[in-house]
Amino acid sequence: MTKTLLNRLGLCPLRPFPLRYRLFLMSAAASFVIAAPAAHAVTFYNVEVTCPIDGKPFKATMVSSLYQRGMRLDSKPIGSLVAPYPYPVCPGNGFVMYQNEFPETELRAIKAIVLTDEYRASRAEHTDYYMVAYVKERLGGDSYDLGNMYLRASWEAEDEKPELAHQYQGFAIEKFDAFLKRDSSGSQEWWAASVLAAELYRLVGHFNVVETRLKSLPPAPNATLRQVVAQIRLHARNHNATPQEFVVDPAEPEAFEGTVGFGVLN
């Protein structure tokens, strides 16, 4: 995988782990034409990090290279990789280190959240990205970012805690909808939140809601978004609530150009 794409994905091996994740619309060419390791295998490295909560060092296993060949309609990357990207987790208190550094005032607020019985109880029940959302929400986090975190928590839950996947998807819908109520700009984030909310409604089986939401969208600004919307609509009309891979229509080669597709960025 090229250094440029690793940076755009927030997975650059030149630093221990990405500072932040944001959902954004990115180039389909970058999404699907990727310089991969020879064996197309995800590789890892060990790094020593210090927990900001208790100051204790510990070893964390991080991703150093990966191969992405595509994505699902809910933006989850597909390939030889780990999705969502794994953050280091403090072994003593379960804090998920979603940033390299934390301002002192923010860290004091985080400690007041993490060092509680409520946090410990939730930590025992939920996935890492849910706990990131848990902390950020109590810090007054942005609804778009929170929707992004709950979406990634749902990817974790598919393997780790499948009974929680729909719950996390519901939380993501709630946060994306909160964002859409205050933002009608038609920006990249607006499109991402609009399309992802529709896809999440499909995944939880609310097929009529999917059709209503997709009908309310303006014309998609590029070929890939048109294809994504069309595929979500088709699966919803077929009452298909299973995760589905995005399939690029070769009849629209312009889908590989411009600002399209979904991805992650610092």
C-alpha positions in Angstrom: 0.0 0.0 0.0 1.3 3.4 -0.9 2.4 5.9 1.8 -0.1 8.5 0.4 -3.1 6.2 0.8 -1.9 5.0 4.2 -1.9 8.6 5.3 -5.3 9.2 3.8 -6.6 6.2 5.6 -5.1 7.2 8.9 -3.0 4.1 8.9 0.5 5.4 8.2 3.2 3.1 9.7 5.4 6.2 10.3 3.5 7.0 13.6 2.2 4.7 16.3 -1.5 5.2 15.5 -3.8 7.7 13.9 -4.8 10.8 15.8 -8.4 10.7 14.9 -10.9 9.1 12.4 -13.3 11.0 10.3 -15.6 9.7 7.6 -15.2 11.5 4.3 -15.8 11.0 0.6 -12.6 10.1 -1.2 -11.3 9.1 -4.6 -12.6 5.8 -5.9 -9.3 5.4 -7.7 -7.6 5.6 -4.3 -10.2 3.2 -2.9 -9.8 0.5 -5.4 -6.4 0.9 -7.1 -4.0 0.2 -4.2 -0.4 -0.7 -4.3 -0.4 -3.7 -2.0 2.2 -5.8 -0.3 3.3 -8.7 -2.4 1.5 -11.3 -0.3 -1.6 -9.0 0.1 -1.3 -9.6 3.9 -1.9 -7.2 6.8 1.2 -6.8 8.9 1.7 -5.6 12.4 4.3 -4.2 14.7 4.6 -3.8 18.5 5.1 -0.4 20.1 5.4 0.7 23.7 2.9 3.4 24.6 2.1 5.1 27.9 -1.5 5.2 29.2 -2.5 8.8 29.8 -4.8 7.8 32.6 -2.4 6.1 35.0 1.0 6.9 33.4 2.0 3.2 33.0 3.7 2.0 29.8 2.4 -1.1 28.0 3.0 -2.9 24.7 0.4 -2.4 21.9 0.1 -4.2 18.6 -0.5 -1.8 15.7 -1.1 -2.2 11.9 2.0 -1.4 9.8 0.6 -2.3 6.3 -2.6 -3.5 4.8 -4.3 -4.2 1.5 -7.8 -2.7 0.7 -9.5 -4.0 -2.4 -12.9 -2.4 -1.8 -15.6 -1.4 0.6 -19.1 -2.2 1.8 -22.1 0.0 1.4 -21.7 1.1 5.0 -18.1 2.2 4.2 -16.3 -0.7 6.0 -13.1 -1.4 4.1 -12.7 -4.8 2.6 -9.4 -6.6 2.1 -6.4 -7.9 4.1 -6.8 -5.4 6.9 -8.3 -4.7 10.3 -11.5 -2.6 10.3 -12.0 -0.5 12.3 -8.3 0.4 12.9 -7.4 -0.9 16.4 -6.5 1.7 19.0 -4.2 0.9 22.0 -6.2 0.1 25.1 -4.8 0.7 28.6 -4.7 -2.7 30.4 -5.3 -1.3 33.8 -8.4 0.8 33.2 -9.6 0.0 29.7 -9.2 3.5 28.3 -9.1 3.4 24.5 -6.3 5.8 23.3 -8.1 7.4 20.3 -5.5 10.2 20.1 -1.7 10.4 20.4 -1.9 13.3 22.8 -4.6 14.9 25.0 -4.7 18.5 26.2 -4.4 18.7 30.0 -7.9 20.1 30.5 -9.4 17.4 28.3 -7.4 14.7 30.0 -8.7 15.8 33.4 -12.2 15.5 32.1 -11.4 12.0 30.6 -10.0 10.8 33.9 -13.2 11.8 35.6 -15.1 9.7 33.2 -12.8 6.6 33.0 -12.2 6.2 36.7 -15.8 5.5 37.6 -17.8 2.3 38.3 -20.1 3.2 35.4 -17.2 3.3 32.9 -15.8 0.0 34.2 -19.3 -1.7 33.9 -19.7 -0.4 30.3 -16.1 -1.4 29.5 -16.9 -5.0 30.5 -19.9 -5.1 28.1 -19.0 -3.1 25.1 -16.4 -2.9 22.2 -13.5 -0.5 22.0 -15.1 2.0 19.6 -18.3 2.1 21.6 -16.1 3.1 24.6 -14.5 5.9 22.4 -18.0 7.1 21.7 -18.9 6.8 25.4 -16.1 9.1 26.4 -16.5 11.6 23.5 -20.2 11.9 24.1 -19.6 12.8 27.7 -17.1 15.4 26.6 -19.7 17.0 24.4 -18.4 15.5 21.2 -19.7 16.4 17.7 -22.7 14.3 16.6 -21.1 13.5 13.2 -17.9 12.2 14.8 -20.0 10.2 17.3 -22.0 8.6 14.5 -18.7 7.6 12.9 -17.6 6.0 16.2 -20.8 4.1 16.7 -20.7 2.9 13.0 -17.2 1.5 13.6 -18.4 0.0 16.9 -21.0 -1.9 14.9 -18.2 -3.4 12.7 -16.4 -4.6 15.8 -19.6 -6.1 17.2 -20.1 -8.2 14.1 -17.3 -10.5 15.2 -17.0 -9.7 18.9 -20.5 -9.1 20.2 -23.0 -9.7 17.4 -25.9 -9.2 19.7 -24.9 -5.5 20.0 -24.5 -4.7 16.3 -28.0 -3.4 15.7 -27.9 -1.4 18.9 -24.7 0.3 17.8 -26.2 0.9 14.3 -29.2 2.5 15.9 -26.9 4.8 17.9 -25.0 5.8 14.7 -28.3 6.6 13.0 -29.3 8.8 15.9 -26.1 10.8 15.8 -26.0 11.1 12.0 -29.6 12.4 12.1 -28.7 14.9 14.8 -25.9 16.1 12.6 -28.2 16.4 9.6 -30.8 18.4 11.6 -28.2 21.2 12.0 -26.4 20.9 8.7 -28.0 21.1 5.3 -25.0 22.3 3.4 -24.6 19.4 1.0 -21.0 19.1 2.0 -19.0 15.8 1.9 -19.9 15.2 5.5 -23.6 15.9 4.8 -23.6 13.3 1.9 -21.7 10.8 4.0 -24.2 11.1 6.9 -27.2 11.0 4.6 -26.2 7.9 2.7 -24.8 6.1 5.7 -28.0 6.7 7.7 -30.0 5.3 4.9 -27.7 2.2 4.7 -27.9 1.7 8.5 -31.7 1.8 8.3 -31.4 -1.0 5.7 -29.1 -3.0 8.0 -31.6 -2.8 10.9 -34.4 -3.8 8.6 -36.4 -0.6 8.2 -36.7 -0.9 4.5 -39.6 1.7 4.0 -37.5 4.3 5.8 -34.6 3.7 3.4 -36.8 4.5 0.4 -38.2 7.6 2.0 -34.8 8.9 2.9 -33.2 8.2 -0.5 -36.1 9.9 -2.3 -35.5 13.0 -0.3 -31.8 13.3 -1.5 -30.9 15.8 -4.2 -29.2 14.4 -7.3 -25.9 12.7 -6.4 -22.8 14.8 -7.3 -20.9 12.0 -8.9 -21.2 8.5 -10.4 -20.1 6.5 -7.4 -22.6 8.2 -5.1 -25.3 7.5 -7.7 -24.2 3.8 -7.7 -24.1 3.6 -3.9 -27.6 5.1 -3.5 -28.9 2.8 -6.2 -27.4 -0.4 -4.6 -28.8 0.6 -1.2 -32.2 1.1 -2.7 -32.1 -2.2 -4.6 -31.2 -4.2 -1.5 -33.8 -2.4 0.6 -36.5 -3.1 -2.0 -35.5 -6.8 -1.9 -35.7 -6.7 1.9 -32.1 -7.6 2.2 -30.7 -6.5 5.6 -27.3 -8.2 5.3 -24.0 -6.2 4.8 -23.2 -5.8 1.1 -20.1 -5.0 -0.8 -20.2 -1.9 -3.1 -19.9 -3.1 -6.7 -18.6 -0.6 -9.2 -20.6 -0.5 -12.4 -18.2 -0.8 -15.3 -20.8 1.0 -17.5 -19.9 4.2 -15.6 -16.1 4.5 -15.8 -16.4 8.0 -14.4 -17.1 6.4 -11.1 -13.3 6.0 -10.7 -12.8 9.7 -11.0 -13.1 12.6 -8.7 -14.5 12.7 -5.1 -16.4 9.6 -4.6 -16.6 6.5 -2.3 -16.2 6.4 1.5 -13.0 6.2 3.5 -11.3 7.3 6.8 -9.1 10.3 7.4 -7.3 11.7 10.4 
